[in-house]
Amino acid sequence: MRTITATLITAALVLSGCTGSDQQLDFADREEVGSTGADMTGASEDGSQPDGNQDEASRAAADADASDRGSVETVEAGEAGEVDVRIIDGRQLELVDVRDASGWTHRIDDEQRDEIEIDFRHDDGRDVELELELEDGRLKVEVD
């Protein structure tokens, strides 16, 4: 019985000494790591936390840069939808966005420096053709 007790006491002392007296086990400062070993805390490589407004700020800066290049016009494509197009320096068209109305899809048939053609098609087979053309710095719109 004394041998078992002595063995247990020795084992406890040996195991308690495995961590070393100067080593502390503090899990509060530990980074969360997934099964791949990647950092799961959301911090970037430099340790800074991501900014939720960063995407909004980036978009706002891109929009400000784009607005310096020209004005955006919204054009109705009949009942098929809407198209946003930017007129740059009165010489160039840039397709910004196409918004289909419910039940409609679109295909961009032609996109050149001064002309954009978009074909809208409804689920029931109807179609609308939208042609945007820049003539003498002005936007000409044709809907068929």
C-alpha positions in Angstrom: 0.0 0.0 0.0 2.9 2.4 0.8 4.4 1.6 -2.6 1.2 2.6 -4.4 0.9 5.8 -2.4 4.5 6.7 -3.0 4.2 6.0 -6.7 1.1 8.2 -7.0 2.8 11.0 -5.1 5.9 10.7 -7.3 3.7 10.6 -10.5 1.8 13.8 -9.3 5.0 15.6 -8.6 6.5 14.6 -12.0 3.4 15.6 -13.9 3.0 18.9 -12.2 6.6 19.7 -13.0 6.1 19.1 -16.7 4.9 22.6 -17.5 7.9 24.2 -15.8 7.6 26.8 -13.1 7.9 29.9 -15.4 5.4 28.7 -18.0 1.8 29.9 -17.6 -1.2 28.4 -19.3 -3.3 31.5 -20.2 -5.9 30.8 -22.9 -7.3 34.3 -22.9 -4.6 35.6 -25.3 -4.7 32.6 -27.6 -5.8 33.0 -31.2 -8.7 30.9 -32.3 -7.4 28.5 -34.9 -9.6 26.3 -37.1 -8.8 22.8 -38.3 -6.7 24.2 -41.1 -4.6 26.2 -38.8 -6.0 29.5 -40.2 -6.7 32.5 -37.9 -10.4 32.6 -37.2 -10.5 35.8 -35.2 -11.1 38.0 -38.2 -7.9 39.9 -37.7 -5.7 40.7 -40.7 -2.1 39.6 -41.0 -0.9 42.8 -39.2 -3.2 42.0 -36.3 -5.7 44.8 -36.9 -9.4 44.0 -36.8 -11.5 44.3 -40.0 -13.5 47.5 -40.4 -17.1 46.9 -41.3 -17.2 50.3 -43.0 -14.2 49.6 -45.1 -16.3 48.1 -47.9 -18.7 51.1 -47.8 -15.7 53.5 -47.8 -14.2 51.7 -50.8 -17.4 51.8 -52.7 -17.9 55.5 -51.9 -14.4 56.2 -53.1 -15.0 54.3 -56.3 -18.3 56.1 -56.9 -16.6 59.5 -56.3 -13.9 58.5 -58.8 -16.5 57.4 -61.3 -18.6 60.6 -60.9 -15.5 62.5 -61.9 -15.6 60.7 -65.2 -19.1 61.6 -66.1 -22.8 61.7 -65.3 -25.0 58.6 -64.9 -28.3 58.5 -66.8 -31.1 56.1 -66.1 -33.0 54.9 -69.2 -36.3 53.1 -69.1 -36.5 50.0 -71.4 -40.3 50.1 -71.6 -41.8 47.5 -69.3 -38.7 45.3 -69.5 -36.5 47.2 -67.0 -34.0 50.0 -66.6 -30.4 50.7 -67.7 -27.9 53.0 -66.0 -25.3 54.4 -68.5 -22.5 56.9 -67.8 -21.7 59.6 -70.4 -18.0 60.3 -70.2 -16.8 63.6 -71.6 -19.7 63.6 -74.1 -17.7 61.1 -76.2 -18.1 57.7 -74.6 -20.8 55.5 -73.1 -20.2 53.2 -70.2 -22.8 50.6 -69.1 -23.2 50.9 -65.4 -26.1 48.6 -64.5 -29.1 46.7 -66.0 -32.1 46.1 -63.9 -34.6 43.6 -65.3 -38.3 43.9 -64.4 -40.0 40.8 -63.0 -40.2 38.0 -65.5 -37.6 39.7 -67.9 -34.0 38.8 -68.6 -31.5 40.7 -70.7 -28.5 40.1 -73.1 -26.0 42.8 -74.1 -25.9 42.5 -77.9 -23.4 45.3 -78.6 -21.3 47.5 -76.4 -19.0 50.0 -78.2 -17.5 53.3 -77.3 -20.6 55.3 -78.5 -23.3 52.6 -78.8 -24.9 50.0 -76.5 -27.6 47.5 -77.6 -29.5 45.4 -75.0 -32.1 42.8 -75.8 -34.7 42.1 -73.1 -36.8 38.9 -73.2 -39.8 38.1 -71.1 -40.7 34.6 -69.9 -43.7 34.6 -72.3 -41.5 35.3 -75.4 -42.0 39.0 -75.7 -38.9 41.0 -76.4 -37.8 44.6 -76.1 -34.7 46.0 -77.8 -33.0 49.0 -76.3 -30.4 51.0 -78.3 -28.4 53.7 -76.7 -26.3 55.9 -79.0 -24.1 58.9 -78.3 -24.5 61.6 -81.1 -22.9 65.0 -80.8 -22.4 64.5 -77.1 -26.1 63.7 -76.5 -27.7 60.4 -75.6 -30.1 59.1 -78.2 -32.5 56.3 -76.9 -34.5 53.9 -79.1 -36.8 51.3 -77.6 -38.4 48.8 -80.0 
